[in-house]
Amino acid sequence: MARIQNYVFRFFRLMRGMDWILLLAVFGLILLGLAAIYSVELSQDAAQFLHVKKQLVALIIGIGVFLFLAPSNYRLLQNYALILYALCCLLLIGVLVLGETIRGATGWYVIGPVSFQPVEFMKIGLLIALATYFARRGKRRFDLRAFIESGCITGIPVFLVMLQPDFGSASILMGIWGFAMLYAGIPWRYIISLIFAGVVFFVLSWNFFFADYQRARILTFLDPSLDPLGQGYNVTQAIIAVGSGGWFGSGLGFGTQSQLKFLPESQTDFIFAVIAEELGFFGAIFLCIAFGLVFYRLIKQGSQASDDFTAYLAFGIVAVFFLQFLVNVGMNLGLFPVTGIGLPFVSYGGSSLVVMLALFAFSQSIAMRQRK
């Protein structure tokens, strides 16, 4: 009993040091996502709001994870970096054998009514592994050894994710590595080498890893007229939804594209289009401002960090949130090919929401200790 009382007392003492601006921004994004998911389900036949209920269950689990992780000392993650990384890699290996194939990718564990994507947890495992690796290097100059070793740390999970195949998630993992190397001071010659390797990787992926539907997505992105009723249809309807929102939108539950089912995957890939159509320009701007506050506060944490691990962890969290935001909004505007990347805190997806809240808990743990 005394131990619980001490934990509660320590939690409320640390709560005073939380980044409340960051907290309000994330809270607003979660509410906006729930409202959009609820709106989409209004159009379902005999709507029972199953997606809303599942998202609420995931939110409750995520809040529990947040309350456990936020008061803890995030620096202890360095002691478990290897274990977390290895466990996440094993989950990625296991899903190739035991996983369910959903939307063309064998990347889901399905246990009764519960399903989750191990690649979401790999984002945490890789982020902590890279932050620990670069932090333990100290202030040493970025050299070829660091490039190769960090590349191997990233390459293993990327290869496993590509076997699913899931090019979108693999790109996010590569992006985490890219942000870490930029902060570590990677020389230009390595950046050029990395671009060249990326081109080679893309060519190999196109010929050996990409599924037919993934090739179709990229070709349709370059020329939507190639498949106007298939992959091109999705992007076209999303652009129509965004453009039809006007200043104030049609109102929740009254969007023609989402309610009449013209817009596919409206709760996940194209939830930004739903928000833009039903809440208009101001709804989309609110979403962008909330994300802007999240990015700004996390960058500020990284720039004020007192040690290397804190800096790499904070900037790594920025990388995850920013890359997913950029790719998802870009898909909805026709700027990027459709890759199945959800919008953090907003898109439907239980495992994604729990992981995003875990990363958010790490950021609040940093804020608490910085202010302390």
C-alpha positions in Angstrom: 0.0 0.0 0.0 2.8 2.4 0.9 4.5 1.7 -2.4 1.3 2.6 -4.3 1.0 5.8 -2.3 4.6 6.7 -3.1 4.0 6.1 -6.8 0.8 8.2 -6.8 2.6 11.0 -4.9 5.6 10.9 -7.3 3.2 10.9 -10.3 1.3 14.0 -9.2 4.6 15.7 -8.3 5.9 15.0 -11.8 2.6 16.0 -13.4 3.4 19.6 -12.5 6.3 19.4 -14.9 4.4 18.0 -17.8 4.4 19.9 -21.1 0.7 20.9 -21.0 0.8 22.6 -24.5 2.0 19.2 -25.9 -0.7 17.4 -23.9 -3.5 19.6 -25.2 -2.3 19.3 -28.8 -2.3 15.5 -28.6 -5.6 15.4 -26.8 -7.2 17.6 -29.5 -5.9 15.3 -32.2 -7.3 12.2 -30.5 -10.7 13.9 -30.1 -10.6 15.0 -33.8 -9.8 11.4 -34.8 -12.6 9.9 -32.8 -15.1 12.4 -34.2 -14.0 11.6 -37.8 -14.2 7.8 -37.2 -17.7 8.3 -35.6 -18.8 10.3 -38.6 -17.6 7.7 -41.1 -19.5 4.9 -39.3 -22.8 6.9 -39.5 -22.9 5.8 -43.1 -22.5 2.1 -42.3 -25.5 -0.2 -42.7 -26.9 -0.9 -39.2 -24.1 1.1 -37.7 -22.9 -0.4 -34.4 -19.9 1.9 -34.2 -17.5 -1.1 -33.8 -14.5 0.9 -35.0 -15.3 3.7 -32.5 -15.6 1.1 -29.7 -12.3 -0.6 -30.7 -10.6 2.8 -30.9 -11.9 3.7 -27.4 -10.6 0.4 -26.1 -7.2 1.1 -27.6 -7.3 4.6 -26.2 -7.9 3.3 -22.7 -5.0 0.8 -23.1 -2.8 3.6 -24.4 -3.7 5.9 -21.5 -2.7 3.1 -19.2 0.6 2.7 -21.0 1.1 6.5 -20.8 0.4 6.6 -17.0 2.9 3.8 -16.5 5.7 5.2 -18.7 5.4 9.0 -18.2 6.5 9.0 -14.5 9.3 6.5 -15.2 12.9 7.5 -16.0 13.2 7.3 -19.7 17.0 7.1 -19.5 16.6 3.5 -18.2 15.5 2.6 -21.7 19.2 2.4 -22.7 19.5 -0.6 -20.4 16.8 -2.5 -22.3 17.6 -1.3 -25.9 19.0 -4.6 -27.1 16.2 -6.6 -25.5 13.5 -4.5 -27.0 15.1 -4.4 -30.4 15.6 -8.2 -30.5 12.0 -8.8 -29.3 10.6 -6.6 -32.0 12.7 -8.4 -34.6 11.4 -11.7 -33.4 7.8 -10.4 -33.7 8.5 -9.4 -37.3 10.0 -12.8 -38.1 7.0 -14.6 -36.5 4.4 -12.6 -38.3 5.8 -13.8 -41.7 4.9 -17.3 -40.6 1.9 -16.9 -38.3 0.5 -13.6 -39.4 -2.7 -12.8 -41.3 -2.6 -11.2 -44.7 -4.7 -8.0 -44.8 -4.8 -5.6 -47.8 -2.0 -7.6 -49.4 0.5 -7.5 -46.5 1.3 -10.3 -44.1 1.9 -8.0 -41.2 -0.9 -8.7 -38.6 -1.2 -11.0 -35.6 -4.8 -11.9 -35.2 -5.7 -13.5 -31.8 -9.5 -13.8 -31.6 -11.0 -10.3 -31.7 -7.6 -8.7 -31.1 -5.2 -7.9 -33.9 -2.0 -5.8 -33.9 0.9 -4.9 -36.2 4.4 -5.7 -34.9 5.9 -3.1 -37.2 4.3 -0.4 -35.0 6.3 -1.7 -32.0 9.4 -1.9 -34.1 9.3 1.9 -34.4 9.9 2.1 -30.7 12.5 -0.7 -30.7 14.5 0.9 -33.5 14.2 4.4 -32.2 15.6 3.4 -28.8 18.3 1.2 -30.3 19.6 4.0 -32.5 19.3 6.6 -29.8 21.3 4.3 -27.5 23.9 3.5 -30.2 24.6 7.1 -31.1 24.5 8.3 -27.5 27.2 5.8 -26.5 29.4 7.0 -29.3 29.5 10.3 -27.5 31.0 13.2 -29.5 33.0 11.1 -31.8 33.0 12.2 -35.5 30.5 10.4 -37.7 32.6 7.9 -39.8 32.1 4.9 -42.1 31.9 2.6 -39.1 29.0 4.5 -37.6 27.3 4.6 -41.0 27.6 0.8 -41.5 26.8 -0.2 -37.9 23.7 2.0 -37.7 22.7 1.0 -41.2 22.8 -2.7 -40.1 20.7 -1.9 -37.0 18.1 -0.4 -39.3 18.5 -2.7 -42.3 17.4 -5.9 -40.4 13.9 -4.7 -39.5 13.5 -2.9 -42.9 14.3 -6.2 -44.7 11.8 -8.1 -42.5 9.1 -5.5 -43.1 9.7 -5.5 -46.9 9.1 -9.3 -46.9 5.6 -8.7 -45.7 5.6 -6.5 -48.0 5.0 -3.1 -46.4 6.9 -0.4 -48.2 5.2 2.4 -46.3 6.3 1.2 -42.8 9.8 0.3 -44.1 10.1 3.9 -45.3 9.2 5.2 -41.9 11.9 3.0 -40.3 14.4 4.3 -42.8 13.3 7.9 -42.0 14.1 7.3 -38.3 17.6 6.3 -39.2 17.9 9.3 -41.5 16.9 11.8 -38.8 19.3 10.2 -36.4 22.2 10.4 -38.8 21.4 14.1 -39.6 21.6 14.9 -36.0 24.8 12.9 -35.6 26.4 15.1 -38.3 26.6 12.7 -41.3 29.0 14.0 -44.0 27.7 14.8 -47.5 29.5 11.9 -49.1 27.5 9.5 -47.0 24.3 11.3 -47.9 25.1 10.9 -51.6 25.9 7.2 -51.0 22.7 6.8 -49.2 20.7 8.3 -52.0 22.4 6.0 -54.4 21.7 3.0 -52.2 18.1 4.1 -51.9 17.8 4.1 -55.7 19.3 0.6 -55.9 17.0 -0.5 -53.0 14.0 0.8 -54.9 14.9 -1.0 -58.1 15.5 -4.3 -56.2 12.2 -3.8 -54.3 10.3 -3.1 -57.5 11.6 -6.3 -59.1 11.6 -8.7 -56.1 9.6 -7.3 -53.1 6.8 -5.1 -54.3 3.4 -6.8 -54.7 1.4 -6.0 -57.9 -0.9 -3.7 -56.0 2.1 -1.7 -54.7 3.5 -1.3 -58.2 0.1 -0.2 -59.3 -0.1 2.5 -56.6 3.2 4.0 -57.7 2.3 3.9 -61.4 -1.1 5.4 -60.7 0.5 8.1 -58.6 2.6 9.1 -61.6 -0.4 8.8 -64.0 -3.9 8.4 -62.3 -5.4 7.8 -65.8 -3.8 4.4 -65.8 -6.3 3.1 -63.4 -9.2 5.6 -63.0 -11.5 3.1 -61.3 -8.9 1.4 -59.2 -5.8 2.9 -57.5 -6.3 6.2 -59.3 -9.9 6.3 -58.1 -8.8 6.4 -54.4 -6.6 9.4 -54.8 -9.1 11.2 -57.1 -11.9 10.8 -54.6 -9.6 12.0 -51.7 -8.7 15.2 -53.7 -12.4 15.8 -54.4 -13.2 15.4 -50.7 -10.5 17.9 -49.7 -11.5 20.4 -52.3 -15.3 20.2 -51.6 -14.9 21.1 -47.9 -14.7 24.8 -48.5 -14.1 27.1 -45.5 -16.4 25.4 -42.9 -17.1 22.0 -44.4 -20.4 20.1 -44.8 -20.5 19.1 -41.1 -19.8 15.9 -39.4 -21.8 13.1 -40.9 -22.7 15.1 -44.0 -19.7 14.6 -46.2 -20.8 13.2 -49.6 -17.5 11.4 -50.4 -17.3 9.6 -47.1 -21.0 9.1 -46.3 -21.8 7.8 -49.7 -18.8 5.5 -49.6 -17.0 7.1 -52.6 -13.9 7.5 -50.4 -12.2 4.2 -49.6 -10.3 3.5 -46.4 -11.8 6.7 -45.0 -11.0 5.8 -41.4 -7.3 5.1 -41.9 -5.5 6.2 -45.1 -7.8 9.0 -46.0 -9.1 10.3 -42.7 -7.5 13.7 -43.4 -9.8 14.0 -46.5 -12.8 13.2 -44.3 -11.8 16.0 -41.8 -11.2 18.4 -44.7 -14.5 17.7 -46.3 -16.7 17.7 -43.2 -14.9 20.4 -41.1 -13.5 22.4 -44.0 -10.4 24.6 -44.2 -10.6 25.5 -40.6 -10.8 21.9 -39.5 -7.7 21.0 -41.6 -5.9 24.1 -40.3 -6.7 23.1 -36.7 -5.2 19.7 -37.4 -2.1 21.2 -38.9 -1.7 23.7 -36.1 -2.0 20.9 -33.5 0.7 18.8 -35.3 2.8 22.0 -35.6 2.7 22.4 -31.8 3.7 18.8 -31.3 6.7 19.1 -33.6 7.7 22.5 -32.1 7.6 21.2 -28.5 9.4 18.0 -29.3 12.2 19.9 -31.2 12.5 22.2 -28.3 13.0 19.2 -25.9 15.7 17.9 -28.2 17.5 21.2 -28.5 17.4 21.7 -24.7 18.6 18.1 -23.9 21.3 17.8 -21.3 22.6 14.5 -22.7 22.9 12.8 -26.1 20.4 10.0 -25.4 17.7 12.5 -24.6 18.4 14.5 -27.7 18.3 11.5 -30.0 15.2 10.1 -28.4 13.3 13.4 -28.7 14.3 14.0 -32.3 13.5 10.3 -33.1 10.0 10.8 -31.7 9.7 13.9 -34.0 10.8 11.8 -36.9 8.1 9.2 -36.4 5.3 11.8 -36.0 6.5 14.1 -38.7 7.1 11.4 -41.3 3.7 9.8 -40.8 2.0 13.2 -40.9 3.8 14.2 -44.1 3.2 10.9 -45.9 -0.5 10.6 -44.9 -1.4 14.2 -45.8 0.6 13.9 -48.9 -1.4 10.8 -49.9 -4.6 12.7 -49.4 -3.5 15.6 -51.6 -2.1 13.4 -54.3 1.5 14.4 -53.5 2.7 10.9 -52.5 1.6 7.4 -53.6 -0.8 5.6 -51.3 1.3 3.5 -48.9 -1.1 2.7 -46.0 0.5 5.0 -43.5 -2.0 6.3 -40.9 -2.2 9.8 -39.4 -0.7 9.7 -35.8 -3.4 9.9 -33.0 -6.1 10.4 -35.6 -6.4 7.4 -38.0 -8.2 4.3 -36.9 -5.8 1.6 -35.6 -5.4 0.2 -32.1 -1.7 -0.8 -32.2 -0.8 2.4 -33.8 -2.6 4.5 -31.2 -1.0 2.6 -28.3 2.5 3.0 -29.8 1.9 6.7 -30.5 0.8 7.2 -26.9 3.9 5.3 -25.6 6.1 7.7 -27.6 4.1 10.6 -26.3 4.7 9.3 -22.8 8.5 9.3 -23.4 8.3 12.9 -24.5 6.4 13.8 -21.4 8.9 11.9 -19.2 11.7 14.1 -20.9 9.7 17.3 -20.2 9.1 16.4 -16.6 12.8 15.8 -15.9 14.0 18.8 -17.9 11.8 21.1 -15.8 12.8 19.3 -12.6 
